Amino acid sequence: MTFDPSFLDMMKDEITVQSGQTLDVYGAPSAGTSSTKQCRIVRKNKLARDAAGAEVVAGTQVWLQAPSGISVTDTVTMPDGSTPVIIAIEAYPDEDGLHHEVLLFQ
């Protein structure tokens, strides 16, 4: 099954993603690119593990069509202007490959 475009009908929100800092040819940090992603924002507590393996409660989930290209080092700006920290990224495949991703935020 390929990605069904009707799945996007449930994604009425948008986030702005600023990719993590990269180093230029001289080794100086430079800001990454910025893009807007269509998504669904769900406020629901979920137990998750952060990058260090500690259990934390994720209070916000953002559902995206995959692959989103987002990593935990990126900065995500929510519609209300807040920039919560990404705890983890969950990937959900179907029989044809990666279908959607869920970003978990504190």
Secondary structure, DSSP 8 states (H G I E B T S, - for coil): ----GGGGGG--EEEEEE---EE-TTS-EE---EEEEEEEEEEEEEEEE-TTS-EEEEEEEEEEES-----TTSEEE-TTS----EEEEEEEEETTEEEEEEEEE-
